[in-house]
Structure formats: C-alpha cells, structure tokens
C-alpha cells in the first residue's frame, strides 16, 4: 500500500524563484492529508492534478501567513466544485475564527461541513486515528505556538504464505494466522504452526513533518527512527544569528537533528528567499547527514514497505 509525500510548496516567508510557501500532500493507504496551506496551494494542487475531493484533512502547523494564507482560496474552490464530503481542519487557537469571519463577511455557506479540531499548545497528542494510521502532534520551538505532525502506520498483520497454505482452512483460522496465532482444532490442539504458514508482517512506516522551528533537541525522542523526516532549513550556517533571532533552523542544524534521531532520510525545505541556488543549502546538510534531499516542488517521496 502507498505512503507518499508530494511537495507543493517549499519556500519560506516569501514566494521566491518559482517556489511557493509551505504545503505538502501526504497520502497513506488512500487517506489524503494536506499539511500546511501557503499561498497558491490550490494552484499547485491543480498543476499536479490532485483530486481536491480526496483531501479530507488539512493540518495547519501555526498561524504565520505562509502556512495558511492559501486556505480560504482552497475552501472556496472546493465549494465551487460542489464538494459534499465533510472536511476536517486542525490548527491552533484563532484559525477557526479566521475562517468563520471570512465566510461571514462574504456571506458564504460552503456546500460541505467543516469540522475544526483545536490543537493543544506544547503537547503531544493523537489528532487522527483509524485502523491503519495515527497522526500526532510534535511541539516545536518557534515565535508562535507551532506543531509538527507525525504520521505512523499501526502494526500490520502477518502475511499468508500461499506456497505453504493447506486447502480447506476456515476464515477464522486464516484470521488467526494473520494475528500471529497457530491454527488449532476445537480442543485447542495445534494443527499448523503460524511460522510454517505465514510470512513476516510488512514494516510499519512513518513520516515526521517538522515545520518552523529553532534547533530543538527535544524533538529527537519523538521522531527517533522515522523513515522520512521533513525538517525546515531556512538558512545556511553563515546566517546563524538570523536563524537564532527568528527561531528558525540552519541546514546544518536540521541535519544534526536527523543524525541524532537516527532517521532513514531527511528532507529539507522552507528556504529563505535569499537563496536562489539551493546547492549550498543541500551541501551543508549532507556534510552532516548524507541521506538528505531537497523538498523540491512537484517531487513525490515514497516510503516503501
């Protein structure tokens, strides 16, 4: 099953050099989440031929404009396209007021129901859960209350080995095999051992999105060993004082967090408008953590199971 992250925006506070502000589309087993929604998000969704109606959850990390100013345009477009599915929006205090105020003064009533979910300040909490996936918040260190998001698949069932499976097993016996149990008769006598008829479960995959944040080692335990980490890298280390002043990170600091956390791959983004050429930003991160990639717009990063 698929686990894909498509980059729709990778710029910092200002759109620059064709880069749009922060926005990503995360798809896990046909569940679609929009993570942040900077200006032009709907243009990028159209450009990359995304079906708007499949997005049922929008997660906003914080209320700096480059992370949510594309939201109203997207909501109105969904309405004009006659959306009917409920839409869930997650954000910190004030986001619901921003949206409802604009709807009220434009005398607009969306064709679909919007559910607001308030994120807790400085807390780790599960904000979405179903039978396959959890999404939880990660407190970040920024000028405004800001949350990252951790997507984690739940443990998967063992796989039936069709090459060794005997015929005639009942549905309940197959279900027991997937749970890791042996096949038994009504008296509890083992007829077939689980390891003889099954293969190991596929791995549970994970993705951490760490939006605007200063260097913050408290993140490390929360994101340890994730398959893919997005960590902002607004500046290079020669602008360390600017990073400290604005509570952003340098590429080197993002890479240090990735290395400490033992992640598989690192994506860096939220690039300052001062960098037209991103090669130095990437080189700085790779000098610390080799398996680093630019969060380039239009690229999809997949996590294999």
N, C-alpha and C positions, 0 to 999 in steps of 0.2 A: 504494500500500500504506500501511497505517496506521502512525502514530507518535503515541501518545497517552500523556499523563501524567495520572493521576487522583489527586487529593489525598484521602487518607483520614485524615490527622492533621496538624495544623499548630500545635499548642501546644508550649510549651517544657517545662520540667521537670514542671510540674503540669498536669493537665487543668483547663480553666477555660472558663466561659461557653459550654459545649457543644462546645468544641474538644478533640479527642483529641491525644495525643502523636504524635510523628513517624511517618508511614507514607505511602508513595506506591506506586501501582501503575504500572509502566512497561510499555507494550505496543509492541513494534516488530515489524511484519510477523508477527503472530501468535505472537510469543515474549513470554512474560509474566514479569516480574521484580517481586518485592516489595522495595522499598527502605526499610530500617528497619521495625521492627515493634513500635511502642509499645503500651502497654496499650489493650485494646479493638479491636485491629486486626481480629480476626475478626468483631466486631460490625459494624464499618464495611464489611467485605467483604460481609457478608450484606445490610446495608442497601442497598448499591449493586449488589446482585445479581451479584456476581463469582463465576465458577466456580472454586472453590478448586483443583480438579484441574488447571487450566491453568497454575497457578503452579509452575514447575519450578526456579526460582532465587530465593533470598532473600539479599539483601545487607545486612549489618549494619555500619553505619559505625564504631561504637565501643560500649564496654560501659558507658556510663551508662544507667541503667534505662529512661529514657523513650524509648530507641531499640531495646530488645529485650525488655522485660518482657511483651509480648503474644505472644512467640514460642511459649512452651510451650502456651498455650491453643490457638493455631492448629495446632500439630503434633498435639495430641491430637484436635482436631476433624477434621483430615484423616484420622487413623486411624479415628475413629468413622464417618466417611463412606466407609470402605473404600477409601481411596486405594491404588493399586498402583504408580503411576509413581515412579521414583527422584526424590528431592528433593536439590538442591544448596544448601548453606548456606555463605556466605562471611563470615568475620569474623576478628577479631584473637585473639591468644592468650587462652585462657580460655573462649571461647564453647562450644567442643566439650565442655569439662569441665562447664560449667553445664548443658548439655542432657543429657549422659550421666548425670550424677549424679541429676538429677530422674527420668529414665527408670528408673535402677537402683533408687532407693528407692520408686518407685511400682510396681515390678515390671511395667513396661510394655515391650512389644515392638511397635513400630509395624508396621503392615501393609505398609509400604514401606521401601525402603532410603534412609538418609540419608548423603550424602557431604559431609564437611567440607572446606572449602578455606581454608587459613590465609593471611591477608593479611600481606604483609611490612610492617614498620614503616618509615615515612618513605620509601616507594618508589613510583614509577610502574611499574605492571606490568599487562599484559593478563591478566585473570582469566577472560574468556569470549571465544570466537571461533568463528564459523561462516562459511559462505559469504557471509553478508549483513551481519554485525554484529560489532563488537568492543566489549567493556566493559573499561575500565581504571580503575585506582585513581588518586586525586589526594590526595597528602599534605596534611593540614590542620593548623592550629595550635590545639590545644586542650589541656585538662588531662590527658586520656587520649590514647593513640595513636588517631588518628581518620583515616578515609579518606573522601574523596568518591568519586563514580563518574562516569565519562564514557562515555556511550553514543554510538557513532559508526557510521553506516552506511558500508559499503565502497563504492568507486566502482561506479556502476551501468552496465549495458551501454547502448549506443546503441539507439534505438527504430526499428523498421522503419516506414517511411513507406508505408502501404498504398496511398496515392494514386499513387505513382510506381513501385511494385514490379512488375517484369515477371513474368509467369507462367512456371512451369517451373524456378525455381531449386531447387537441391538443398539438403537440410538443412544440409550442411557449408558451403554458400555463405551461407545465412542466418545461421549461427553466426558466420561470418567478418565479416559486416556488423555484427553486434552487438558484435564485438570492435573495431570501428573499421577493419577491413581492407577493401580493394577486392575485388570479385568477379573472379576470374581463371579462365582455362582451364587445362588440364593443363600447358601450356607456360609458364604464368605471365603470359600476356598479359592486360592489364586489359580486362574486358568491360563492367563498370559501376563507376563511381567511388562510393565509400562515401557521400560527401556528397549524391549525387543520389538515393540510395535510403533514407536514414536521417534521423532527427531527433536532436537533441542528447539525451544521457542526462539523466534526471531527476536533480536535485541529491541529494547525499548529506546526510542530516540528522544533527543532533547535539543532545544534551541533557547538561548537566552538573549534577550534584547535589552541592552543597557544604553538607554538614551542619555541625555545630557547629564554629565556627572564629572566632578573632580576625581582625581585619583583616590580610591576608596577601597582599602584592603578588606573591609568588612564584607565586600561582595564575594570574596574568594570562596568561602564555605558554601554560599548559596548557589554558586554556579559551577562548583567543582565537577570536573569530568564531563561537562556537557559536550555534545557532538559539535555544536556550532555556536560561537559567541559573536554577537554584534556588540562592539564597544565603540563609543564615539572617539574620534581622534581629530578634534577641531584644529589643533595646532601642531607644529613641529617643536622640538625642544628648545630651539633658539627663541621661541616666544613663550617660554615657561612662565614668565612674570604675568603675561596676559592670560594664560591659562589659569593661573592661581587667582587672579583678580576676578575673572568671570566664572570661576568654578566649572571649568571645562578640563579636558584631558589632552595631553600630547599623544602623538603616535607611540612614542616610547613607553608612556605610562599605560596605554591600552595593552600593549604587548606584554608588559610586566604583569598585569592582571591575568592575562591569558596564560602566561607561563606558570604563575603561582597556582592557578586553578587547575592546571593540567588539562585544558580543553583540547579537543581534537583540531579544530580550525578556528581562526579568528577573522572576522570581517570588520573593517574599519570604515567609518563614514562621518557624516556631519561636518564636512570640510569647510573651513573658513574661505570666504570669498577672496582672500589674499593669494590663494594657491590655484593658479590656472593649470600648472603641471603638477600632477599628484605623485609623480615618480619619487620625489624626495620623501613624501609622507610615507609611502609604502616601504621605501628602503629603510627608513628609520625604524619602523615596526618590525620588519623582517630581520633586522640586526639583533633583535631580542627574541623574537618568536617567528621562526622561519615560515610556518604554515599560515601566513597572513595573506588576505586578499582585499582588494578594494571593493567596496559596496557600489559597484558601477550600475547606473540606471539601465533597466531592461534586462539585467542578468538575473538568472534564477539559480539559486544554490540548493541542491538537493541533498538530503541525508539518506543514505542507503540503509536498508535494514539487514 
